[in-house]
Amino acid sequence: MKLLKKLFKWIVILFGLLIIVLYITDTDYLIKAVRTIYLQGYTTAYLEDYKKFDNQVVENGTPKPWPNHKDYDSVKETERLNQINDANGTIAYVIIKNDSIWFENYYDGFGEDSQSNSFSMAKSYVSGLMGKAIQEGFIKSLDQPVSDFLPTFNKGLAAKMTVGDLSSMASGTNWDEAYYSPLSITTRAYFDDNLEKVMLGLKVVEEPGQKFKYASGDTQMLAMVIEKATGKKMYDYLAESFWKPLGSENPTLWQVDSKEHDLVKAYCCIASNAKDFARFGKL
């Protein structure tokens, strides 16, 4: 019994030291990663992880339900399609034909109004909001320097980085798109409580505008530019620009880094359903 008590005591001490080290080395975001992902049985982001994070509501307006096609649900999934959906963990499968629902089905306890993580589909909404901001005169053009909105990037190669470079993922930053490395900036950005601080720590290490490199950080920085340009939060700008006008049937959620800093995870993390997501595709 004494041995067990001593062992437990040392485990508590070592755990406490680990927590202290994480805070000293500014890697305490890993605590949230363990709590929200690994202790839930996952190794990376998952469809319903939005429930474990802070979110802001994207309000909907007057719902405009999709009409059903005259041949609505007149066929069944093939065995091959069932196998694909099962292998991919599909939760919603919807086919839209001529602006009406031709077929739909839902799986694993999800329904037509169930919310799930958009992952990188969110990037398309950010690009759309950039276009809206240009159309409304908040941003002059794709050639406007990022430093006009984020003065941190006003020296050296960074001063050459434009809004268009961010939208085409050609910023030249040192962003590392590594999903499974606990120490990558991608992981830090997903779990850190102060996402703006993380983003402003990026360095432009290559000539902007010269080559494409998939980087979620470019979309995140673009969202920060849009917020500075418009003076509006991204979740509000999405609601007024697209979510309400498109007649979405449900309000949705957009993950933020924390209630305190209130910056959306722009490269991912809009929680909605297949039919409301599809409205942007129709547009």
C-alpha positions as CSV (number, residue, x, y, z in Angstrom):
1,M,0.0,0.0,0.0
2,K,2.9,2.4,0.9
3,L,4.5,1.6,-2.4
4,L,1.3,2.5,-4.3
5,K,1.0,5.8,-2.4
6,K,4.6,6.6,-3.2
7,L,4.1,5.7,-6.9
8,F,1.0,7.8,-7.0
9,K,2.8,10.7,-5.4
10,W,5.6,10.6,-8.0
11,I,3.1,10.4,-10.8
12,V,1.4,13.5,-9.6
13,I,4.7,15.3,-9.2
14,L,5.8,14.4,-12.7
15,F,2.5,15.4,-14.1
16,G,2.7,18.8,-12.4
17,L,6.2,19.3,-13.7
18,L,5.1,18.4,-17.2
19,I,2.3,21.1,-17.0
20,I,4.9,23.6,-15.8
21,V,7.2,22.8,-18.6
22,L,4.4,23.2,-21.2
23,Y,3.7,26.7,-19.9
24,I,7.3,27.7,-19.7
25,T,7.9,26.5,-23.3
26,D,4.7,28.1,-24.6
27,T,3.3,24.8,-25.7
28,D,0.4,24.7,-23.2
29,Y,-2.0,24.5,-26.2
30,L,-1.1,20.8,-26.1
31,I,-3.2,20.5,-22.9
32,K,-6.3,21.5,-24.9
33,A,-5.3,19.1,-27.7
34,V,-5.1,16.2,-25.3
35,R,-8.4,17.1,-23.6
36,T,-10.4,17.8,-26.7
37,I,-9.0,15.3,-29.2
38,Y,-6.9,12.5,-27.7
39,L,-9.0,11.8,-24.6
40,Q,-12.0,11.6,-26.9
41,G,-10.4,8.7,-28.8
42,Y,-9.2,10.7,-31.9
43,T,-5.8,11.5,-33.2
44,T,-6.8,14.7,-35.2
45,A,-9.8,16.9,-35.7
46,Y,-13.2,15.2,-36.1
47,L,-16.7,15.9,-37.3
48,E,-18.2,16.9,-34.0
49,D,-15.2,18.4,-32.3
50,Y,-16.9,21.8,-32.4
51,K,-18.7,20.8,-29.3
52,K,-15.4,20.9,-27.4
53,F,-14.4,24.5,-28.5
54,D,-15.8,28.0,-28.2
55,N,-18.1,29.0,-31.1
56,Q,-19.9,32.0,-32.4
57,V,-23.3,31.8,-34.1
58,V,-23.8,32.6,-37.8
59,E,-27.4,33.7,-37.8
60,N,-29.8,32.6,-40.6
61,G,-32.7,34.7,-41.9
62,T,-35.9,33.5,-43.6
63,P,-35.4,29.8,-44.5
64,K,-35.8,28.8,-48.1
65,P,-36.1,25.0,-48.1
66,W,-34.7,23.1,-51.1
67,P,-37.6,21.8,-53.3
68,N,-37.7,18.0,-54.0
69,H,-37.1,16.9,-57.5
70,K,-40.0,15.1,-59.3
71,D,-37.9,11.9,-59.1
72,Y,-37.0,12.5,-55.5
73,D,-35.5,9.4,-53.8
74,S,-36.7,7.2,-56.7
75,V,-33.5,5.1,-56.6
76,K,-31.4,3.4,-53.9
77,E,-27.6,3.5,-53.3
78,T,-25.7,0.8,-55.1
79,E,-23.7,-1.7,-53.1
80,R,-20.5,-0.1,-54.3
81,L,-21.6,3.4,-53.1
82,N,-22.6,1.9,-49.8
83,Q,-19.1,0.5,-49.4
84,I,-17.6,3.8,-50.3
85,N,-19.8,5.7,-47.8
86,D,-19.1,3.2,-45.1
87,A,-15.3,3.3,-45.7
88,N,-15.3,7.1,-45.7
89,G,-17.5,7.4,-42.6
90,T,-20.1,9.4,-44.6
91,I,-22.8,11.0,-42.5
92,A,-24.8,12.8,-45.2
93,Y,-25.1,12.1,-48.9
94,V,-27.2,14.5,-51.0
95,I,-27.5,14.8,-54.8
96,I,-28.9,18.1,-56.1
97,K,-30.2,18.2,-59.7
98,N,-31.6,21.3,-61.4
99,D,-31.7,23.2,-58.1
100,S,-33.8,20.5,-56.3
101,I,-33.0,17.5,-54.1
102,W,-32.9,14.4,-56.2
103,F,-31.6,12.0,-53.5
104,E,-30.6,12.2,-49.9
105,N,-29.6,9.9,-47.1
106,Y,-28.0,10.2,-43.7
107,Y,-26.1,7.7,-41.6
108,D,-24.7,6.9,-38.1
109,G,-27.5,8.8,-36.3
110,F,-27.1,12.0,-38.2
111,G,-30.0,13.8,-39.9
112,E,-30.6,16.5,-42.4
113,D,-30.2,19.3,-39.8
114,S,-27.2,17.7,-37.9
115,Q,-24.1,19.8,-37.7
116,S,-20.6,18.6,-38.6
117,N,-17.2,20.3,-39.1
118,S,-16.8,21.8,-42.5
119,F,-13.0,21.4,-42.4
120,S,-11.5,23.2,-45.4
121,M,-14.8,24.0,-47.1
122,A,-14.6,27.1,-44.8
123,K,-11.8,28.4,-47.0
124,S,-14.3,28.9,-49.9
125,Y,-16.5,31.1,-47.7
126,V,-13.5,33.2,-46.7
127,S,-12.6,33.6,-50.4
128,G,-16.2,34.6,-51.1
129,L,-16.1,37.2,-48.3
130,M,-12.9,38.6,-49.7
131,G,-14.7,39.1,-53.0
132,K,-17.5,40.8,-51.1
133,A,-15.1,43.1,-49.3
134,I,-13.6,44.1,-52.6
135,Q,-17.0,44.6,-54.2
136,E,-18.0,46.8,-51.3
137,G,-14.8,48.9,-51.4
138,F,-13.4,47.7,-48.1
139,I,-10.4,46.2,-49.9
140,K,-9.1,48.1,-53.0
141,S,-8.0,45.1,-55.0
142,L,-6.2,41.8,-54.9
143,D,-3.0,43.8,-55.3
144,Q,-3.4,45.7,-52.1
145,P,-0.5,45.0,-49.6
146,V,-1.4,42.9,-46.6
147,S,0.7,45.4,-44.5
148,D,-2.1,48.0,-45.0
149,F,-4.1,45.8,-42.6
150,L,-1.5,43.9,-40.7
151,P,1.5,46.3,-40.1
152,T,3.6,43.4,-38.7
153,F,4.2,42.4,-42.3
154,N,5.6,45.8,-43.6
155,K,9.3,45.0,-43.9
156,G,11.5,43.0,-46.4
157,L,9.8,40.2,-48.4
158,A,6.7,40.5,-46.2
159,A,6.0,44.0,-47.5
160,K,5.5,42.5,-51.0
161,M,2.8,40.1,-49.8
162,T,-0.7,41.1,-51.2
163,V,-4.3,40.1,-50.5
164,G,-4.2,38.1,-53.7
165,D,-1.2,36.2,-52.6
166,L,-3.1,35.1,-49.5
167,S,-6.2,34.1,-51.5
168,S,-4.1,32.0,-54.0
169,M,-1.9,30.5,-51.2
170,A,1.3,32.1,-52.5
171,S,2.3,34.1,-49.5
172,G,5.8,32.7,-49.1
173,T,5.4,32.3,-45.4
174,N,7.0,29.5,-43.3
175,W,3.6,27.9,-42.5
176,D,4.0,24.1,-42.1
177,E,0.8,22.2,-43.1
178,A,1.4,19.2,-40.7
179,Y,-1.7,17.8,-39.2
180,Y,-0.3,15.1,-37.0
181,S,2.8,16.8,-35.6
182,P,1.9,18.1,-32.1
183,L,4.5,20.9,-32.4
184,S,3.6,22.2,-35.9
185,I,2.0,25.6,-36.3
186,T,-1.0,23.9,-37.8
187,T,-1.6,22.1,-34.6
188,R,-0.9,25.2,-32.5
189,A,-3.3,27.2,-34.6
190,Y,-6.1,24.7,-34.0
191,F,-5.7,24.7,-30.2
192,D,-4.1,28.0,-29.2
193,D,-6.3,30.5,-27.3
194,N,-4.7,33.5,-29.1
195,L,-4.7,32.7,-32.8
196,E,-3.8,36.3,-33.9
197,K,-0.6,36.1,-31.9
198,V,0.3,32.8,-33.6
199,M,-0.3,34.2,-37.1
200,L,1.6,37.4,-36.5
201,G,4.6,35.3,-35.6
202,L,4.9,33.9,-39.1
203,K,7.8,34.8,-41.3
204,V,7.8,35.5,-45.0
205,V,10.8,33.4,-46.2
206,E,10.2,33.3,-50.0
207,E,9.2,35.8,-52.6
208,P,5.4,36.2,-52.4
209,G,3.3,35.5,-55.4
210,Q,5.7,33.2,-57.1
211,K,4.4,29.7,-56.3
212,F,1.5,27.9,-54.7
213,K,1.9,26.1,-51.4
214,Y,-1.1,24.8,-49.7
215,A,-1.2,26.7,-46.4
216,S,-4.2,27.0,-44.1
217,G,-2.4,29.9,-42.6
218,D,-2.9,32.0,-45.7
219,T,-6.6,31.7,-45.3
220,Q,-6.4,32.5,-41.7
221,M,-4.4,35.7,-42.4
222,L,-6.8,36.6,-45.2
223,A,-9.7,36.4,-42.7
224,M,-7.7,38.8,-40.4
225,V,-7.3,41.2,-43.3
226,I,-11.1,41.0,-44.0
227,E,-11.9,41.8,-40.4
228,K,-9.5,44.7,-40.3
229,A,-10.8,46.0,-43.6
230,T,-14.5,45.8,-42.9
231,G,-14.5,46.3,-39.1
232,K,-16.8,43.3,-38.9
233,K,-16.4,39.9,-37.3
234,M,-16.2,37.1,-39.9
235,Y,-19.2,35.3,-38.5
236,D,-21.3,38.4,-38.8
237,Y,-20.0,39.2,-42.2
238,L,-20.8,35.6,-43.4
239,A,-24.3,35.9,-42.0
240,E,-25.1,39.2,-43.7
241,S,-23.3,38.4,-47.0
242,F,-24.2,34.7,-47.7
243,W,-25.9,32.7,-44.9
244,K,-29.0,34.9,-44.7
245,P,-29.4,35.8,-48.4
246,L,-29.0,32.2,-49.5
247,G,-32.0,31.2,-47.3
248,S,-30.1,28.8,-45.1
249,E,-32.6,26.7,-43.0
250,N,-30.4,26.7,-39.9
251,P,-28.1,29.0,-38.0
252,T,-24.6,27.6,-37.9
253,L,-21.5,27.8,-35.7
254,W,-18.0,29.0,-36.5
255,Q,-15.3,28.0,-34.1
256,V,-13.2,30.7,-32.5
257,D,-9.9,30.5,-30.7
258,S,-11.4,31.7,-27.4
259,K,-14.2,33.9,-26.2
260,E,-11.6,36.4,-25.0
261,H,-9.9,36.8,-28.4
262,D,-12.8,35.9,-30.6
263,L,-11.0,35.1,-33.8
264,V,-12.6,32.5,-36.1
265,K,-10.6,29.5,-37.3
266,A,-11.1,30.7,-40.8
267,Y,-9.4,27.8,-42.6
268,C,-11.9,25.3,-41.1
269,C,-14.5,24.7,-38.5
270,I,-17.9,25.9,-39.7
271,A,-20.5,23.5,-38.2
272,S,-23.4,23.0,-40.5
273,N,-25.3,20.4,-42.6
274,A,-25.0,19.2,-46.2
275,K,-28.0,21.0,-47.6
276,D,-27.0,24.4,-46.1
277,F,-23.4,24.0,-47.2
278,A,-24.7,23.2,-50.7
279,R,-26.3,26.6,-51.0
280,F,-22.9,28.2,-51.5
281,G,-22.2,25.7,-54.3
282,K,-25.4,26.6,-56.0
283,L,-24.4,30.3,-55.8
